Amino acid sequence: MINTPDQQAVDAAITSRRSIRAFLPTPLAREDIEQLLQVAARAPSGTNTQPWKVYVLTGEKKQRLSERILAAHNNPEEASRHTEEYPYYPREWVSPYVDRRRKVGWDLYKLLGLTRDNKAGMAAQHGRNYAFFGAPVGLMFTIDRVMEQGSWLDYGMFLQNIMVAARGRGLDTCPQAAFTQYHKIIRAELELPDNEMVVCGMSLGYADPGRIENTLITEREPAAHFVKFVE
């Protein structure tokens, strides 16, 4: 197989994608965000249904949403009243998935100097999700409730396109299912119609190179562990 510049560029965008948890405040131009999302919309979808809808948050609107969610998150009684509309994670964790989940969590906390008994520190770190980790742009994604499981697969390809296209532009992202717990607040702030369900959020911007949490590179299983050739 010939190693072309196009292949190198695409591979670099994919393999350099990471979940960034600290961003610079450098603003992004609206036209650049629009172009990125237009490129991402080339994602495939069954019979070209294109089931995605994106809300781009910046400035005061983003700040207000963050403040409202953080106020709920920091109040245990209030936080308990907010639950996800759909199960992102399995209801019962089994190996190897629970092992990978624990490892990435503790790898991050170790970088941040958070020990197992520092519950407040871990809660505060989780709360940084709701401030979009300091990114200048927050993206919120919704889907029409009439769409079924196949459209959620299509949606994942759209989200991946955004993240890879961002890397091709020197930008970084963090996809965030953490927002789904507070879908009621998001619905109120964004005035979502009843037929739209919150899928997830995403932080978008330039990574802060001086932050230790951005040095985390998660492990991936080698292809030989999950691929089976059938001849």
CYANA upper distance limits for C-alpha pairs under 8 A (distance plus 0.5 A):
  3 ASN  CA      7 GLN  CA      6.88
  3 ASN  CA      8 GLN  CA      7.53
  4 THR  CA      8 GLN  CA      6.81
  5 PRO  CA      9 ALA  CA      6.62
  6 ASP  CA     10 VAL  CA      6.72
  7 GLN  CA     11 ASP  CA      6.46
  8 GLN  CA     12 ALA  CA      6.43
  9 ALA  CA     13 ALA  CA      6.74
  9 ALA  CA    168 GLY  CA      8.21
 10 VAL  CA     14 ILE  CA      6.81
 10 VAL  CA    168 GLY  CA      8.41
 11 ASP  CA     15 THR  CA      6.48
 12 ALA  CA     16 SER  CA      6.28
 13 ALA  CA     17 ARG  CA      6.84
 13 ALA  CA    164 VAL  CA      6.01
 13 ALA  CA    165 ALA  CA      7.97
 13 ALA  CA    167 ARG  CA      5.72
 13 ALA  CA    168 GLY  CA      6.05
 14 ILE  CA    164 VAL  CA      6.22
 14 ILE  CA    167 ARG  CA      8.22
 16 SER  CA    167 ARG  CA      7.77
 17 ARG  CA    163 MET  CA      7.48
 17 ARG  CA    164 VAL  CA      7.23
 17 ARG  CA    167 ARG  CA      6.97
 17 ARG  CA    172 ASP  CA      7.73
 17 ARG  CA    173 THR  CA      8.38
 18 ARG  CA    172 ASP  CA      8.00
 18 ARG  CA    173 THR  CA      7.78
 18 ARG  CA    174 CYS  CA      7.83
 18 ARG  CA    217 ILE  CA      7.61
 19 SER  CA    172 ASP  CA      8.27
 19 SER  CA    173 THR  CA      6.54
 19 SER  CA    174 CYS  CA      4.89
 19 SER  CA    175 PRO  CA      7.40
 20 ILE  CA    172 ASP  CA      7.09
 20 ILE  CA    173 THR  CA      6.40
 20 ILE  CA    174 CYS  CA      5.82
 20 ILE  CA    207 ALA  CA      6.94
 20 ILE  CA    213 GLU  CA      8.31
 20 ILE  CA    214 ASN  CA      6.22
 21 ARG  CA    129 ASN  CA      8.48
 21 ARG  CA    133 PHE  CA      5.89
 21 ARG  CA    174 CYS  CA      7.39
 21 ARG  CA    207 ALA  CA      8.49
 21 ARG  CA    213 GLU  CA      6.95
 21 ARG  CA    214 ASN  CA      6.76
 22 ALA  CA    133 PHE  CA      5.56
 22 ALA  CA    134 GLY  CA      6.65
 22 ALA  CA    135 ALA  CA      7.81
 22 ALA  CA    207 ALA  CA      6.69
 22 ALA  CA    208 ASP  CA      6.19
 22 ALA  CA    211 ARG  CA      7.08
 22 ALA  CA    213 GLU  CA      7.75
 22 ALA  CA    214 ASN  CA      7.25
 23 PHE  CA    133 PHE  CA      6.70
 23 PHE  CA    134 GLY  CA      5.77
 23 PHE  CA    135 ALA  CA      5.41
 23 PHE  CA    136 PRO  CA      8.39
 23 PHE  CA    205 GLY  CA      6.85
 23 PHE  CA    206 TYR  CA      6.10
 23 PHE  CA    207 ALA  CA      4.93
 23 PHE  CA    208 ASP  CA      5.21
 24 LEU  CA    134 GLY  CA      7.30
 24 LEU  CA    135 ALA  CA      6.90
 24 LEU  CA    136 PRO  CA      8.18
 24 LEU  CA    205 GLY  CA      7.61
 24 LEU  CA    206 TYR  CA      6.10
 24 LEU  CA    207 ALA  CA      6.41
 24 LEU  CA    208 ASP  CA      5.52
 25 PRO  CA    134 GLY  CA      7.09
 25 PRO  CA    135 ALA  CA      6.56
 25 PRO  CA    136 PRO  CA      5.99
 25 PRO  CA    205 GLY  CA      8.34
 25 PRO  CA    206 TYR  CA      8.34
 26 THR  CA    136 PRO  CA      7.13
 26 THR  CA    205 GLY  CA      7.81
 26 THR  CA    206 TYR  CA      7.45
 27 PRO  CA    136 PRO  CA      6.10
 27 PRO  CA    137 VAL  CA      8.27
 27 PRO  CA    205 GLY  CA      8.10
 28 LEU  CA     32 ASP  CA      7.40
 28 LEU  CA     33 ILE  CA      7.59
 28 LEU  CA    136 PRO  CA      7.69
 28 LEU  CA    137 VAL  CA      8.02
 28 LEU  CA    205 GLY  CA      7.68
 29 ALA  CA     33 ILE  CA      7.06
 30 ARG  CA     34 GLU  CA      6.70
 31 GLU  CA     35 GLN  CA      6.60
 32 ASP  CA     36 LEU  CA      6.69
 33 ILE  CA     37 LEU  CA      6.78
 34 GLU  CA     38 GLN  CA      6.58
 35 GLN  CA     39 VAL  CA      6.73
 36 LEU  CA     40 ALA  CA      6.78
 36 LEU  CA    162 ILE  CA      7.30
 36 LEU  CA    165 ALA  CA      6.89
 36 LEU  CA    166 ALA  CA      7.42
 37 LEU  CA     41 ALA  CA      6.64
 37 LEU  CA    162 ILE  CA      6.96
 38 GLN  CA     42 ARG  CA      7.87
 39 VAL  CA    161 ASN  CA      8.32
 39 VAL  CA    162 ILE  CA      8.41
 39 VAL  CA    165 ALA  CA      7.88
 40 ALA  CA    158 PHE  CA      6.42
 40 ALA  CA    159 LEU  CA      8.16
 40 ALA  CA    161 ASN  CA      5.26
 40 ALA  CA    162 ILE  CA      5.63
 40 ALA  CA    165 ALA  CA      7.38
 41 ALA  CA     50 GLN  CA      8.26
 41 ALA  CA    158 PHE  CA      6.87
 41 ALA  CA    161 ASN  CA      8.27
 42 ARG  CA    158 PHE  CA      8.28
 43 ALA  CA    154 ASP  CA      7.95
 43 ALA  CA    157 MET  CA      6.40
 43 ALA  CA    158 PHE  CA      5.62
 43 ALA  CA    161 ASN  CA      7.18
 44 PRO  CA     48 ASN  CA      7.48
 44 PRO  CA     50 GLN  CA      8.29
 44 PRO  CA    154 ASP  CA      6.94
 44 PRO  CA    157 MET  CA      7.67
 44 PRO  CA    158 PHE  CA      8.22
 45 SER  CA     49 THR  CA      6.32
 45 SER  CA     50 GLN  CA      6.17
 45 SER  CA     51 PRO  CA      8.18
 45 SER  CA    151 SER  CA      7.53
 45 SER  CA    154 ASP  CA      5.49
 45 SER  CA    155 TYR  CA      8.37
 46 GLY  CA     50 GLN  CA      8.40
 46 GLY  CA    150 GLY  CA      7.97
 46 GLY  CA    151 SER  CA      7.67
 46 GLY  CA    154 ASP  CA      7.71
 49 THR  CA    151 SER  CA      8.47
 50 GLN  CA    154 ASP  CA      8.20
 51 PRO  CA    143 ILE  CA      6.59
 51 PRO  CA    144 ASP  CA      7.62
 51 PRO  CA    147 MET  CA      8.05
 51 PRO  CA    151 SER  CA      6.79
 51 PRO  CA    154 ASP  CA      8.02
 51 PRO  CA    155 TYR  CA      7.24
 52 TRP  CA    141 PHE  CA      7.50
 52 TRP  CA    142 THR  CA      6.92
 52 TRP  CA    143 ILE  CA      6.20
 52 TRP  CA    155 TYR  CA      6.76
 52 TRP  CA    158 PHE  CA      8.21
 53 LYS  CA    141 PHE  CA      6.27
 53 LYS  CA    142 THR  CA      5.85
 53 LYS  CA    143 ILE  CA      6.83
 54 VAL  CA    139 LEU  CA      7.13
 54 VAL  CA    140 MET  CA      6.26
 54 VAL  CA    141 PHE  CA      5.29
 54 VAL  CA    142 THR  CA      7.09
 55 TYR  CA    139 LEU  CA      6.20
 55 TYR  CA    140 MET  CA      5.52
 55 TYR  CA    141 PHE  CA      6.87
 56 VAL  CA    137 VAL  CA      7.46
 56 VAL  CA    138 GLY  CA      6.54
 56 VAL  CA    139 LEU  CA      5.33
 56 VAL  CA    140 MET  CA      7.09
 57 LEU  CA     61 LYS  CA      6.76
 57 LEU  CA     62 LYS  CA      5.49
 57 LEU  CA    137 VAL  CA      6.30
 57 LEU  CA    138 GLY  CA      5.43
 57 LEU  CA    139 LEU  CA      6.55
 57 LEU  CA    140 MET  CA      8.21
 58 THR  CA     62 LYS  CA      5.52
 58 THR  CA     63 GLN  CA      8.16
 58 THR  CA    136 PRO  CA      6.78
 58 THR  CA    137 VAL  CA      5.70
 58 THR  CA    138 GLY  CA      7.01
 59 GLY  CA     63 GLN  CA      6.80
 59 GLY  CA    136 PRO  CA      8.09
 60 GLU  CA     64 ARG  CA      6.52
 61 LYS  CA     65 LEU  CA      6.80
 62 LYS  CA     66 SER  CA      6.69
 62 LYS  CA    137 VAL  CA      8.31
 62 LYS  CA    138 GLY  CA      7.29
 63 GLN  CA     67 GLU  CA      6.65
 63 GLN  CA    131 ALA  CA      8.03
 64 ARG  CA     68 ARG  CA      6.72
 65 LEU  CA     69 ILE  CA      6.75
 65 LEU  CA    185 ILE  CA      8.21
 65 LEU  CA    186 ILE  CA      7.51
 65 LEU  CA    189 GLU  CA      7.01
 66 SER  CA     70 LEU  CA      6.46
 66 SER  CA    130 TYR  CA      5.79
 66 SER  CA    131 ALA  CA      5.67
 66 SER  CA    132 PHE  CA      8.29
 67 GLU  CA     71 ALA  CA      6.54
 67 GLU  CA    131 ALA  CA      8.26
 68 ARG  CA     72 ALA  CA      7.03
 68 ARG  CA    185 ILE  CA      7.77
 69 ILE  CA     73 HIS  CA      6.56
 69 ILE  CA    130 TYR  CA      7.01
 69 ILE  CA    182 TYR  CA      7.21
 69 ILE  CA    185 ILE  CA      7.32
 70 LEU  CA     74 ASN  CA      6.40
 70 LEU  CA    127 GLY  CA      7.05
 70 LEU  CA    130 TYR  CA      6.80
 70 LEU  CA    131 ALA  CA      8.36
 71 ALA  CA     75 ASN  CA      6.98
 72 ALA  CA     76 PRO  CA      8.11
 72 ALA  CA     78 GLU  CA      5.90
 72 ALA  CA     79 ALA  CA      5.73
 73 HIS  CA     78 GLU  CA      7.78
 73 HIS  CA     79 ALA  CA      5.65
 73 HIS  CA    127 GLY  CA      7.46
 74 ASN  CA     79 ALA  CA      7.83
 74 ASN  CA    127 GLY  CA      8.40
 75 ASN  CA     79 ALA  CA      6.41
 76 PRO  CA     80 SER  CA      6.63
 77 GLU  CA     81 ARG  CA      7.56
 78 GLU  CA     82 HIS  CA      7.80
 82 HIS  CA    181 GLN  CA      6.21
 82 HIS  CA    182 TYR  CA      6.32
 82 HIS  CA    183 HIS  CA      8.49
 82 HIS  CA    184 LYS  CA      8.16
 83 THR  CA    180 THR  CA      8.25
 83 THR  CA    181 GLN  CA      5.23
 83 THR  CA    182 TYR  CA      7.41
 84 GLU  CA    180 THR  CA      5.84
 84 GLU  CA    181 GLN  CA      4.80
 84 GLU  CA    182 TYR  CA      7.68
 84 GLU  CA    183 HIS  CA      7.66
 85 GLU  CA    180 THR  CA      7.62
 85 GLU  CA    181 GLN  CA      7.97
 85 GLU  CA    183 HIS  CA      8.12
 85 GLU  CA    197 MET  CA      8.41
 87 PRO  CA     91 ARG  CA      8.07
 88 TYR  CA    177 ALA  CA      7.97
 93 TRP  CA     97 TYR  CA      7.40
 93 TRP  CA     98 VAL  CA      6.05
 94 VAL  CA     98 VAL  CA      6.11
 95 SER  CA     99 ASP  CA      6.43
 96 PRO  CA    100 ARG  CA      6.88
 97 TYR  CA    101 ARG  CA      6.70
 98 VAL  CA    102 ARG  CA      6.64
 99 ASP  CA    103 LYS  CA      6.64
100 ARG  CA    104 VAL  CA      6.77
101 ARG  CA    105 GLY  CA      6.81
102 ARG  CA    106 TRP  CA      6.64
103 LYS  CA    107 ASP  CA      6.40
104 VAL  CA    108 LEU  CA      6.70
104 VAL  CA    218 THR  CA      7.17
105 GLY  CA    109 TYR  CA      6.78
106 TRP  CA    110 LYS  CA      6.37
107 ASP  CA    111 LEU  CA      6.96
107 ASP  CA    216 LEU  CA      8.09
108 LEU  CA    112 LEU  CA      6.94
108 LEU  CA    213 GLU  CA      7.06
108 LEU  CA    216 LEU  CA      7.21
109 TYR  CA    113 GLY  CA      6.52
109 TYR  CA    114 LEU  CA      5.38
109 TYR  CA    115 THR  CA      7.49
109 TYR  CA    122 MET  CA      8.03
110 LYS  CA    114 LEU  CA      6.27
110 LYS  CA    115 THR  CA      7.58
111 LEU  CA    212 ILE  CA      7.01
111 LEU  CA    213 GLU  CA      6.74
111 LEU  CA    216 LEU  CA      8.37
112 LEU  CA    212 ILE  CA      7.57
112 LEU  CA    213 GLU  CA      7.10
114 LEU  CA    118 ASN  CA      6.67
114 LEU  CA    121 GLY  CA      7.05
114 LEU  CA    122 MET  CA      7.39
118 ASN  CA    122 MET  CA      6.93
119 LYS  CA    123 ALA  CA      6.61
120 ALA  CA    124 ALA  CA      6.62
121 GLY  CA    125 GLN  CA      6.69
122 MET  CA    126 HIS  CA      6.69
123 ALA  CA    127 GLY  CA      6.58
124 ALA  CA    128 ARG  CA      7.04
125 GLN  CA    129 ASN  CA      8.12
127 GLY  CA    131 ALA  CA      7.86
128 ARG  CA    132 PHE  CA      7.06
128 ARG  CA    133 PHE  CA      5.83
129 ASN  CA    133 PHE  CA      6.18
129 ASN  CA    176 GLN  CA      7.75
129 ASN  CA    178 ALA  CA      7.46
129 ASN  CA    179 PHE  CA      8.30
130 TYR  CA    178 ALA  CA      8.44
130 TYR  CA    179 PHE  CA      7.55
131 ALA  CA    135 ALA  CA      8.37
132 PHE  CA    137 VAL  CA      8.31
132 PHE  CA    138 GLY  CA      6.75
132 PHE  CA    202 MET  CA      7.89
132 PHE  CA    203 SER  CA      5.71
133 PHE  CA    203 SER  CA      7.62
135 ALA  CA    203 SER  CA      6.34
135 ALA  CA    204 LEU  CA      6.36
135 ALA  CA    205 GLY  CA      5.90
135 ALA  CA    206 TYR  CA      7.98
136 PRO  CA    203 SER  CA      8.50
136 PRO  CA    204 LEU  CA      7.44
136 PRO  CA    205 GLY  CA      6.60
137 VAL  CA    203 SER  CA      6.66
137 VAL  CA    204 LEU  CA      5.73
137 VAL  CA    205 GLY  CA      6.93
138 GLY  CA    201 GLY  CA      7.64
138 GLY  CA    202 MET  CA      6.35
138 GLY  CA    203 SER  CA      5.37
138 GLY  CA    204 LEU  CA      6.67
139 LEU  CA    201 GLY  CA      5.98
139 LEU  CA    202 MET  CA      5.47
139 LEU  CA    203 SER  CA      6.82
139 LEU  CA    204 LEU  CA      7.89
140 MET  CA    198 VAL  CA      7.95
140 MET  CA    199 VAL  CA      8.30
140 MET  CA    200 CYS  CA      6.70
140 MET  CA    201 GLY  CA      4.91
140 MET  CA    202 MET  CA      6.97
141 PHE  CA    198 VAL  CA      6.46
141 PHE  CA    199 VAL  CA      5.93
141 PHE  CA    200 CYS  CA      6.08
141 PHE  CA    201 GLY  CA      6.52
142 THR  CA    196 GLU  CA      6.31
142 THR  CA    197 MET  CA      5.68
142 THR  CA    198 VAL  CA      4.90
142 THR  CA    199 VAL  CA      5.62
142 THR  CA    200 CYS  CA      7.90
143 ILE  CA    147 MET  CA      7.84
143 ILE  CA    196 GLU  CA      5.88
143 ILE  CA    197 MET  CA      5.81
143 ILE  CA    198 VAL  CA      7.16
143 ILE  CA    199 VAL  CA      7.11
144 ASP  CA    195 ASN  CA      6.05
144 ASP  CA    196 GLU  CA      5.14
144 ASP  CA    197 MET  CA      6.74
145 ARG  CA    195 ASN  CA      5.97
145 ARG  CA    196 GLU  CA      6.34
145 ARG  CA    197 MET  CA      6.61
146 VAL  CA    195 ASN  CA      8.26
147 MET  CA    151 SER  CA      6.52
147 MET  CA    152 TRP  CA      8.38
148 GLU  CA    152 TRP  CA      7.42
149 GLN  CA    153 LEU  CA      7.15
150 GLY  CA    154 ASP  CA      6.99
151 SER  CA    155 TYR  CA      6.59
152 TRP  CA    156 GLY  CA      6.83
153 LEU  CA    157 MET  CA      7.26
154 ASP  CA    158 PHE  CA      7.03
155 TYR  CA    159 LEU  CA      6.77
156 GLY  CA    160 GLN  CA      6.67
157 MET  CA    161 ASN  CA      6.64
158 PHE  CA    162 ILE  CA      6.93
159 LEU  CA    163 MET  CA      6.98
160 GLN  CA    164 VAL  CA      6.63
161 ASN  CA    165 ALA  CA      6.33
162 ILE  CA    166 ALA  CA      6.48
163 MET  CA    167 ARG  CA      6.91
163 MET  CA    172 ASP  CA      7.68
163 MET  CA    173 THR  CA      6.64
164 VAL  CA    168 GLY  CA      6.88
165 ALA  CA    169 ARG  CA      7.04
166 ALA  CA    170 GLY  CA      6.94
166 ALA  CA    171 LEU  CA      5.34
166 ALA  CA    172 ASP  CA      6.49
166 ALA  CA    173 THR  CA      7.83
167 ARG  CA    171 LEU  CA      5.56
167 ARG  CA    172 ASP  CA      6.40
170 GLY  CA    206 TYR  CA      7.93
171 LEU  CA    204 LEU  CA      7.66
171 LEU  CA    205 GLY  CA      6.02
171 LEU  CA    206 TYR  CA      5.58
171 LEU  CA    207 ALA  CA      7.74
172 ASP  CA    204 LEU  CA      6.42
172 ASP  CA    205 GLY  CA      6.05
172 ASP  CA    206 TYR  CA      6.10
172 ASP  CA    207 ALA  CA      6.45
173 THR  CA    202 MET  CA      7.13
173 THR  CA    203 SER  CA      5.73
173 THR  CA    204 LEU  CA      5.12
173 THR  CA    205 GLY  CA      7.06
174 CYS  CA    202 MET  CA      5.91
174 CYS  CA    203 SER  CA      5.56
174 CYS  CA    204 LEU  CA      7.43
175 PRO  CA    200 CYS  CA      7.80
175 PRO  CA    201 GLY  CA      6.61
175 PRO  CA    202 MET  CA      4.84
175 PRO  CA    203 SER  CA      7.09
176 GLN  CA    200 CYS  CA      6.26
176 GLN  CA    201 GLY  CA      5.44
176 GLN  CA    202 MET  CA      5.84
176 GLN  CA    203 SER  CA      8.17
177 ALA  CA    199 VAL  CA      7.98
177 ALA  CA    200 CYS  CA      5.29
177 ALA  CA    201 GLY  CA      6.86
178 ALA  CA    200 CYS  CA      7.87
178 ALA  CA    201 GLY  CA      8.25
179 PHE  CA    183 HIS  CA      7.29
179 PHE  CA    200 CYS  CA      6.50
179 PHE  CA    201 GLY  CA      6.50
180 THR  CA    198 VAL  CA      6.84
180 THR  CA    199 VAL  CA      7.27
180 THR  CA    200 CYS  CA      6.38
180 THR  CA    201 GLY  CA      8.40
182 TYR  CA    186 ILE  CA      6.93
183 HIS  CA    187 ARG  CA      6.38
183 HIS  CA    198 VAL  CA      6.66
184 LYS  CA    188 ALA  CA      6.79
185 ILE  CA    189 GLU  CA      6.64
186 ILE  CA    190 LEU  CA      6.43
186 ILE  CA    191 GLU  CA      8.44
186 ILE  CA    192 LEU  CA      8.45
187 ARG  CA    191 GLU  CA      5.96
187 ARG  CA    192 LEU  CA      5.42
187 ARG  CA    193 PRO  CA      8.35
188 ALA  CA    192 LEU  CA      7.36
192 LEU  CA    196 GLU  CA      6.99
207 ALA  CA    214 ASN  CA      8.06
208 ASP  CA    214 ASN  CA      7.97
209 PRO  CA    214 ASN  CA      7.48
211 ARG  CA    215 THR  CA      8.10
212 ILE  CA    216 LEU  CA      8.28
221 GLU  CA    225 HIS  CA      6.91
221 GLU  CA    226 PHE  CA      8.09
222 PRO  CA    226 PHE  CA      7.96
223 ALA  CA    227 VAL  CA      6.16
224 ALA  CA    228 LYS  CA      8.02
